[in-house]
């Protein structure tokens, strides 16, 4: 069935970040330590907990908003899930912005710090614009803004690939880290724009 390839691909994209986030939550809850220690998270775990839980909700629920067959067959579910996505997405963007501003010494230096500010702000703005568009019944604009927000929200999935390639080719310096992580968001944003323009044609 043509309904399932897109949700399946999106869930596969975020499988590794969701697994890593789950292990981090388990660790913060007193479970075994599997991931590398992060003093910033241990000192202030609340924004990480919000970020991981909201991101999991956003990524999984959002994956099932794409198939037109599901939207047509279950319009009430689509609307209800959309409201959940706006709240969860704003929590993802807000907690990401908070961690960028208040977690000192994160890898990537000033360049990645600035990119994270831009991405968090852009994701939050896209969600607000998408919600405003559906309130005025502008479905085309609503769909475009929600796709953009979802693409930015799934940056961690693409960054598994871009950061792996970047570190293998250029090493683990601050500039390499900043560029390889940023490339994940750029890749997702480019794909989102392609999808939006293709659907309009």
VOVEXTI-992278 format. One line per 3 residues: number of its first residue (from 0); for each residue x, y, z of N, C-alpha, C, O, CB. Coordinates in steps of 0.1 Angstrom, whole numbers, plus 2048, in hexadecimal, padded with zeros to 3 digits. Glycine has a CB too. Layout:
BEGIN
NUM) X,Y,Z,X,Y,Z,X,Y,Z,X,Y,Z,X,Y,Z; ...
END
This chain:
BEGIN
0) 808,7F4,800,800,800,800,809,80D,800,813,80D,806,7F7,800,80C; 804,817,7F9,80C,823,7F8,80B,82C,804,811,836,805,808,82B,7EC; 802,828,80E,801,830,81A,80D,830,823,810,83A,82A,7F4,82B,821
3) 814,825,823,81E,823,82E,82C,826,82B,834,827,834,81D,815,832; 831,827,81E,83F,829,81C,845,836,822,84F,835,828,842,82A,80D; 83D,841,821,842,84D,827,843,84D,836,84E,850,83C,83A,859,823
6) 839,849,83E,83A,847,84C,845,83E,850,84D,840,85A,82D,843,852; 846,833,849,851,829,84C,85F,82F,84A,867,82D,853,84F,81C,843; 861,836,83F,86E,83C,83D,871,847,847,87C,848,84C,86E,843,82F
9) 867,84F,84B,869,859,855,86C,853,863,875,858,86A,85D,862,856; 865,848,867,868,842,873,876,83B,873,87D,83B,87E,85D,837,876; 87A,836,868,887,830,867,892,83B,868,89D,839,86E,889,829,859
12) 88F,847,863,899,852,864,89B,856,872,8A7,85A,876,893,85E,85C; 891,856,87B,892,85B,888,895,84F,892,895,852,89E,886,863,88C; 896,843,88E,897,838,897,8A3,839,8A0,8A2,837,8AC,898,82A,88F
15) 8AF,83D,89A,8BB,83E,8A2,8BA,849,8AC,8BD,847,8B8,8C7,840,899; 8B6,855,8A8,8B5,860,8B3,8AB,85C,8BD,8AD,860,8C9,8B1,86D,8AC; 8A0,856,8BA,896,852,8C4,89C,848,8CE,899,848,8DA,889,84D,8BD
18) 8A3,83F,8C8,8AA,835,8D1,8B4,83B,8DB,8B4,838,8E6,8B1,82A,8C9; 8BC,844,8D5,8C5,84B,8DE,8BE,854,8E8,8C3,854,8F4,8CE,854,8D5; 8B4,85B,8E4,8AC,863,8EE,8A6,85A,8F9,8A6,85E,905,8A1,86A,8E7
21) 8A1,84E,8F5,89B,845,8FF,8A6,841,909,8A3,840,915,895,839,8F8; 8B2,83E,904,8BD,83A,90D,8C0,845,916,8C4,842,922,8C9,835,905; 8C0,851,911,8C4,85D,91A,8B9,85E,925,8BD,861,930,8C5,86A,912
24) 8AC,85D,921,8A2,85E,92C,8A3,853,936,8A1,855,942,894,85D,925; 8A6,847,931,8A8,83C,93B,8B4,83E,944,8B3,83B,950,8AB,82F,933; 8BE,844,93F,8CA,848,947,8C6,852,951,8CA,851,95D,8D5,84D,93E
27) 8BE,85D,94D,8BA,867,957,8B1,862,961,8B0,868,96C,8B4,873,94F; 8AA,857,95E,8A0,851,968,8A7,848,971,8A1,842,97A,895,84A,961; 8B5,847,970,8BC,83E,979,8C0,831,973,8C5,828,97B,8B4,83C,985
30) 8BE,82F,967,8C2,823,960,8D0,822,95D,8D8,82B,961,8BA,821,954; 8D5,818,955,8E3,816,952,8E7,821,949,8E0,827,940,8E5,809,94B; 8F4,825,94A,8FA,82F,942,900,829,935,90A,821,936,905,837,949
33) 8FA,82C,92A,8FE,826,91D,905,830,914,90F,82D,90D,8F2,81F,916; 8FF,83C,914,904,847,90B,910,84E,912,911,84E,91E,8F9,851,908; 918,855,90A,922,85E,911,91D,868,91B,912,86D,918,92B,865,906
36) 924,86A,925,91F,873,930,91F,881,92A,928,885,923,928,872,93C; 915,889,92F,914,897,92B,911,89F,937,905,89F,93C,909,899,920; 91B,8A6,93D,919,8AE,949,90E,8B8,948,907,8BB,952,925,8B4,94D
39) 90C,8BE,93C,901,8C8,93A,8F4,8C2,93D,8EB,8C8,943,902,8CE,92C; 8F1,8B6,937,8E4,8AF,939,8E2,8AB,947,8D8,8AD,94D,8E3,8A3,930; 8ED,8A6,94E,8EC,8A1,95C,8E9,8AD,965,8E1,8AC,96F,8F8,89A,960
42) 8EE,8B9,962,8EC,8C5,96A,8DE,8CA,968,8D8,8D0,972,8F6,8CF,967; 8D8,8C9,95C,8CB,8CF,95A,8C3,8C5,950,8C3,8C8,944,8CC,8DD,954; 8BD,8BB,955,8B7,8B0,94C,8AA,8B4,947,8A5,8AE,93D,8B6,8A4,954
45) 8A2,8BD,94D,895,8C0,949,893,8C3,93A,88A,8BD,934,88F,8CC,951; 89B,8CD,935,898,8D0,926,89B,8C4,91D,895,8C2,913,8A1,8DB,922; 8A4,8BB,921,8A7,8AF,919,89B,8A6,91A,897,8A0,90F,8B4,8A8,91E
48) 895,8A4,925,88A,89B,927,87E,8A0,91E,878,899,917,885,89A,935; 87C,8AE,91F,871,8B4,916,874,8B2,908,86C,8AE,900,870,8C3,91A; 881,8B4,904,885,8B3,8F6,883,8A5,8F0,87E,8A3,8E5,894,8B8,8F4
51) 887,89B,8F8,887,88D,8F3,878,889,8F2,874,883,8E8,88F,884,8FC; 870,88B,8FC,862,887,8FC,85A,88E,8F1,852,888,8EA,85C,889,90A; 85C,89B,8F0,855,8A3,8E6,85A,89F,8D8,852,89E,8CF,858,8B2,8E8
54) 867,89C,8D6,86C,898,8C9,867,88B,8C5,863,889,8B9,87B,898,8C9; 866,881,8CE,860,874,8CB,852,875,8C6,84E,86F,8BD,862,86B,8D7; 84A,87D,8CE,83C,87F,8CA,83B,886,8BD,832,882,8B4,835,888,8D5
57) 843,890,8BA,842,898,8AE,846,88F,8A2,840,88F,898,84C,8A4,8AF; 851,887,8A3,856,880,898,84D,874,894,84A,872,889,864,87A,89C; 848,86D,89E,83F,861,89C,831,866,897,82D,860,88D,83E,859,8A8
60) 82B,86F,89E,81E,873,89A,81E,87A,88C,815,878,884,818,87D,8A4; 828,882,88A,829,88A,87E,82B,881,872,827,884,867,835,893,87E; 831,875,873,834,86C,868,827,868,862,826,865,856,83C,860,86D
63) 81C,867,86A,80F,862,865,806,86D,860,7FA,86B,85D,808,85A,870; 80B,879,85F,804,885,85A,805,886,84B,7FE,88D,844,808,891,861; 80F,87F,845,812,881,837,809,879,82D,806,87F,823,820,87D,835
66) 806,86D,830,7FE,866,826,7F0,86C,824,7E8,86D,82E,7FC,857,82A; 7ED,870,818,7E0,876,815,7D4,86D,818,7CA,871,81C,7DF,87B,806; 7D6,860,816,7CC,856,818,7C7,856,827,7BC,856,82A,7D0,848,814
69) 7D1,857,830,7CE,858,83E,7C7,865,842,7BE,865,84A,7DB,856,847; 7CB,870,83C,7C5,87D,83F,7B6,87D,83A,7AE,882,841,7CD,888,838; 7B4,877,82F,7A6,877,829,79D,86E,831,792,870,834,7A6,873,81B
72) 7A3,862,835,79B,858,83C,798,85C,84B,78E,858,851,7A2,84B,83C; 7A2,863,851,7A0,867,85F,7A3,875,861,7AD,879,867,7AA,85E,868; 79A,87E,85C,79C,88D,85E,79D,891,86C,7A4,89A,870,792,894,856
75) 795,88B,875,795,88F,883,7A2,88C,88A,7A7,894,892,789,889,88B; 7A7,880,886,7B4,87C,88C,7BF,886,887,7C8,88A,88E,7B8,86E,888; 7BE,88A,87A,7C8,893,874,7C8,8A0,87C,7D3,8A6,87F,7C5,895,865
78) 7BC,8A5,87E,7BB,8B2,886,7C0,8B1,894,7C8,8B9,899,7AD,8B7,885; 7BC,8A6,89B,7C1,8A4,8A9,7D0,8A2,8AA,7D6,8A8,8B2,7B9,899,8AF; 7D5,89A,8A1,7E3,897,8A1,7EB,8A4,89D,7F6,8A7,8A2,7E7,88C,897
81) 7E5,8AC,894,7EC,8B9,891,7ED,8C2,89C,7F7,8C9,89E,7E4,8C0,886; 7E3,8C3,8A5,7E4,8CB,8B1,7EF,8C6,8BA,7F7,8CE,8C0,7D7,8CB,8B9; 7F0,8B9,8BC,7FA,8B3,8C4,808,8B6,8BE,811,8B9,8C5,7F9,8A3,8C5
84) 809,8B6,8B1,816,8B8,8AA,81A,8C7,8AC,826,8C9,8AE,815,8B6,89B; 811,8D0,8AC,815,8DE,8AE,81A,8E0,8BC,825,8E6,8BE,808,8E7,8AC; 814,8DA,8C6,819,8DB,8D4,826,8D4,8D6,82F,8DA,8DB,80E,8D5,8DE
87) 827,8C8,8D1,833,8C0,8D2,83F,8C7,8CA,84A,8C8,8CF,832,8B2,8CD; 83C,8CC,8BE,846,8D3,8B6,84B,8DF,8BD,857,8E2,8BD,841,8D6,8A9; 842,8E7,8C3,846,8F3,8CA,84F,8F0,8D6,858,8F7,8DA,83A,8FC,8CE
90) 84C,8E4,8DD,854,8E0,8E8,862,8DB,8E3,86C,8DE,8EA,84D,8D4,8EF; 862,8D5,8D8,86F,8D1,8D2,878,8DE,8CF,883,8DF,8D3,86D,8C9,8C5; 872,8E7,8C8,879,8F3,8C4,87D,8FB,8D1,888,900,8D2,870,8FC,8BB
93) 873,8FD,8DA,876,904,8E6,881,8FE,8EF,88A,905,8F4,86A,906,8EE; 880,8F1,8F1,88B,8EB,8F9,898,8EB,8F2,8A3,8EC,8F8,886,8DC,8FC; 898,8E9,8E5,8A4,8EA,8DD,8AB,8F8,8DE,8B7,8F9,8E0,8A2,8E7,8CE
96) 8A2,902,8DE,8A7,910,8DF,8AD,912,8ED,8B7,919,8EF,89C,91A,8DC; 8A6,90D,8F7,8AA,90F,905,8B8,908,907,8C1,90E,90D,8A0,908,90F; 8B9,8FC,902,8C6,8F5,904,8D1,8FC,8FD,8DD,8FD,901,8C5,8E6,8FF
99) 8CE,902,8F1,8D8,909,8EA,8DD,915,8F1,8E9,918,8F2,8D3,90D,8DC; 8D4,91C,8F7,8D7,929,8FE,8DD,926,90C,8E6,92F,910,8CA,931,900; 8DA,91B,913,8DE,91A,921,8E7,90E,923,8EC,90D,92E,8D2,919,929
102) 8E9,905,91A,8F3,8FB,91B,900,900,915,902,900,909,8EE,8ED,914; 90A,903,91E,916,908,919,920,8FD,915,91F,8F2,919,91D,911,924; 928,901,90B,933,8F7,907,92F,8EC,8FE,936,8E2,8FE,939,8F2,913
105) 924,8ED,8F7,91F,8E2,8EE,929,8E2,8E2,92E,8EC,8DE,911,8E5,8E9; 92B,8D5,8DD,934,8D4,8D1,92E,8DC,8C5,922,8DF,8C4,935,8C5,8CD; 937,8E1,8BC,933,8E8,8B0,936,8F7,8B1,936,8FD,8A7,925,8E6,8AE
108) 939,8FC,8BD,93D,90A,8BE,932,914,8BA,927,910,8BA,949,90C,8B5; 937,920,8B7,92D,92B,8B5,925,929,8A8,919,92D,8A8,935,938,8B4; 92B,923,89E,923,920,892,917,918,894,90C,91B,890,92C,91A,887
111) 919,90C,89A,90E,903,89D,904,909,8A7,8F8,907,8A6,913,8F6,8A2; 909,911,8B0,900,918,8BA,8F7,921,8B2,8EB,921,8B5,909,921,8C4; 8FC,929,8A8,8F4,932,8A0,8EA,92A,898,8DE,92E,896,8FC,93B,898
114) 8EE,91F,892,8E5,917,889,8DA,911,892,8CF,911,88D,8ED,90B,883; 8DD,90D,89E,8D2,907,8A6,8C8,912,8AA,8BC,90F,8AB,8D8,901,8B3; 8CD,91E,8AC,8C3,929,8AF,8BA,92B,8A3,8AE,92C,8A5,8CB,936,8B3
117) 8C0,92B,898,8B8,92E,88B,8AE,922,889,8A2,925,886,8C1,92F,87F; 8B3,916,88B,8AA,90A,888,89E,90A,892,893,908,88E,8B2,8FD,888; 8A1,90B,89F,897,90B,8A9,88C,916,8A7,880,914,8A7,89D,90D,8B7
120) 891,922,8A4,888,92D,8A1,880,92B,894,874,92D,894,890,93A,8A0; 886,926,88A,87F,923,87D,875,918,87F,86A,919,879,889,91F,872; 878,90E,886,86E,903,889,862,908,890,857,906,88C,875,8F7,890
123) 865,910,89B,859,916,8A2,851,91F,89A,845,91E,89A,85F,91D,8AE; 858,927,892,850,931,889,848,929,87F,83D,92D,87C,85A,93A,882; 84E,91E,879,846,916,86F,83A,910,875,82F,90F,86E,850,90C,869
126) 83B,90B,881,82F,905,888,824,910,88A,819,90D,888,833,8FF,895; 828,91B,88E,81F,926,891,818,92A,884,80C,92C,883,825,932,898; 820,92C,879,81B,930,86C,812,925,866,807,928,860,826,933,862
129) 815,918,868,80D,90D,864,800,90D,86B,7F5,90A,865,814,900,866; 800,90F,878,7F3,90F,880,7EB,91B,87C,7DF,91A,87A,7F6,910,88F; 7F1,926,87A,7E9,932,875,7E3,930,868,7D8,934,865,7F2,93F,875
132) 7EA,929,85F,7E5,927,851,7D9,91E,851,7CF,921,84A,7F0,920,849; 7D9,914,85A,7CD,90B,85A,7C1,912,860,7B6,90E,85E,7D0,8FE,861; 7C4,91B,869,7B9,923,86F,7B1,92B,865,7A5,92E,866,7BE,92C,87A
135) 7B9,930,85B,7B2,938,850,7AF,92F,844,7AB,934,839,7BB,943,84C; 7B0,922,846,7AC,918,83C,7B6,918,82F,7B1,915,824,79E,91A,837; 7C2,91C,831,7CC,91C,826,7D3,90F,827,7DE,90F,82D,7D5,929,827
138) 7CE,905,821,7D4,8F7,823,7E1,8F6,81C,7EA,8EF,821,7CA,8ED,81D; 7E3,8FD,811,7F0,8FC,80A,7FB,902,812,806,8FC,814,7EF,904,7FC; 7F9,90E,818,803,914,821,805,90B,82E,810,90A,832,7FF,922,824
141) 7FA,906,833,7FB,8FE,83F,804,8F2,83D,80D,8EF,845,7ED,8FA,844; 801,8EB,832,809,8DF,82F,818,8E3,82D,821,8DC,832,804,8D8,822; 81B,8EE,826,828,8F1,824,830,8F4,830,83B,8F0,833,829,8FD,81A
144) 82A,8FC,839,831,900,846,832,8F4,84F,83C,8F3,856,829,90B,84D; 828,8EB,84F,82A,8E0,858,834,8D6,853,83B,8D0,85B,81C,8D9,859; 836,8D5,846,840,8CC,840,84E,8D2,844,857,8CB,847,83F,8CB,831
147) 84F,8DF,843,85C,8E6,846,860,8E4,855,86B,8E0,858,85B,8F5,843; 856,8E5,85E,858,8E3,86C,85C,8D5,86F,865,8D2,877,84C,8E7,874; 855,8CC,868,858,8BE,86B,866,8BA,866,86D,8B3,86D,84D,8B5,864
150) 86A,8BF,85B,877,8BD,855,882,8C1,85F,88C,8BA,861,879,8C3,848; 880,8CD,865,88A,8D2,86E,88A,8CA,87B,894,8C8,881,887,8E1,871; 87E,8C5,87F,87D,8BD,88B,884,8B0,88A,888,8AA,894,86F,8BB,88E
153) 885,8AB,87D,88C,89E,87B,89A,89F,878,8A0,896,872,885,897,870; 8A0,8AB,87B,8AE,8AD,878,8B7,8A2,87E,8C1,89E,878,8B2,8BA,87D; 8B4,89E,88A,8BD,894,891,8BE,887,889,8C9,881,88A,8B8,891,89F
156) 8B4,883,882,8B4,877,87A,8BE,878,86F,8C7,86F,86D,8A7,874,874; 8BE,883,867,8C7,885,85C,8D5,888,861,8DF,885,85A,8C3,891,853; 8D6,88E,86D,8E4,891,873,8EB,884,876,8F8,884,877,8E2,899,87F
159) 8E5,879,878,8EC,86C,87A,8F4,869,86E,900,865,86F,8E2,861,87D; 8EF,86C,862,8F6,86A,856,900,875,853,90C,872,851,8EC,869,84A; 8FC,881,854,905,88C,850,911,88E,85A,91C,890,856,8FE,899,84F
162) 90E,88B,867,919,88D,871,922,881,86F,92F,882,871,913,88D,87F; 91D,875,86C,926,869,86B,92F,86B,85F,93B,868,860,91D,85D,868; 92A,870,854,932,873,848,93C,87E,84B,948,87D,847,929,876,83C
165) 937,889,851,940,894,854,94B,890,85C,957,894,85A,938,89F,85A; 949,889,867,954,885,870,95D,87B,869,969,87C,86C,94E,87E,87D; 958,872,861,961,869,85A,96A,870,850,975,86C,84E,958,85E,852
168) 965,87A,84A,96D,881,83F,975,88C,845,981,88E,841,963,887,835; 96F,894,84E,976,8A0,853,97A,8A0,861,980,8AA,866,96D,8AC,850; 978,896,869,97B,895,877,971,89A,880,965,89D,87C,988,89C,879
171) 974,89D,88C,96A,8A0,897,96D,8AE,89C,969,8B1,8A8,96B,896,8A2; 973,8B7,895,975,8C5,899,968,8CD,89A,95E,8C8,895,97F,8CC,890; 969,8D8,8A0,95D,8E0,8A2,956,8E4,895,94A,8E4,894,960,8ED,8AA
174) 95E,8E8,88B,959,8ED,87E,952,8E1,877,948,8E2,872,964,8F3,875; 959,8D5,877,954,8C9,871,946,8C6,877,93D,8C2,871,95D,8BE,872; 946,8C6,885,93A,8C3,88C,92E,8CC,888,923,8C8,886,93C,8C3,89B
177) 932,8D9,888,927,8E3,885,922,8E1,877,916,8E2,875,92D,8F1,887; 92B,8DF,86E,926,8DE,860,91F,8D1,85D,915,8D1,856,932,8DF,856; 923,8C6,863,91D,8B9,861,90F,8B8,867,906,8B3,861,925,8AE,866
180) 90E,8BE,873,900,8BE,87A,8F7,8C8,872,8EB,8C5,870,902,8C3,888; 8FC,8D4,86E,8F4,8DD,867,8EF,8D7,85A,8E4,8DA,855,8FC,8EA,864; 8F8,8CF,853,8F4,8C9,847,8E8,8C0,848,8E0,8BF,83E,900,8C0,842
183) 8E6,8BA,853,8D9,8B2,855,8CD,8BB,854,8C3,8B7,84E,8DA,8AB,863; 8CD,8C6,85A,8C2,8CF,859,8C0,8D5,84B,8B5,8D6,846,8C3,8DB,863; 8CB,8D8,845,8CB,8DD,837,8C5,8D3,82E,8BC,8D6,825,8D9,8E2,832
186) 8C9,8C6,82F,8C4,8BC,827,8B5,8BA,829,8AE,8B9,81F,8CB,8AE,82A; 8B1,8BA,835,8A2,8B8,838,89A,8C4,832,88F,8C2,82C,8A0,8B7,847; 89F,8D0,834,898,8DC,82F,897,8DB,820,88D,8DF,81A,89F,8E9,833
189) 8A2,8D7,819,8A2,8D6,80A,898,8CB,806,890,8CE,7FC,8B0,8D2,805; 897,8C0,80C,88D,8B6,809,87F,8BB,80B,876,8B8,803,890,8A9,811; 87D,8C2,816,870,8C8,819,86B,8D1,80E,860,8D0,809,870,8CF,826
192) 874,8DA,809,870,8E3,7FF,86D,8DC,7F2,865,8DF,7EA,87C,8ED,7FC; 875,8D1,7EF,872,8C9,7E3,865,8C3,7E4,85D,8C3,7DA,87D,8BE,7E1; 861,8BD,7F0,854,8B7,7F1,849,8C1,7F0,83F,8BE,7E9,853,8B0,7FF
195) 84B,8CD,7F5,840,8D7,7F4,83E,8DC,7E6,833,8DD,7E2,844,8E4,7FD; 849,8DE,7DF,848,8E2,7D1,842,8D7,7C8,83B,8DA,7BF,855,8E7,7CC; 846,8CB,7CB,841,8C0,7C3,832,8BE,7C5,82B,8BB,7BB,848,8B3,7C7
198) 82D,8BF,7D1,81F,8BE,7D4,817,8C9,7CE,80C,8C7,7C9,81C,8BD,7E3; 81D,8D5,7CD,816,8E0,7C6,814,8DE,7B7,80A,8E2,7B1,81D,8EE,7C9; 81F,8D8,7B1,81E,8D6,7A3,814,8CA,7A0,812,8C7,794,82B,8D2,79E
END
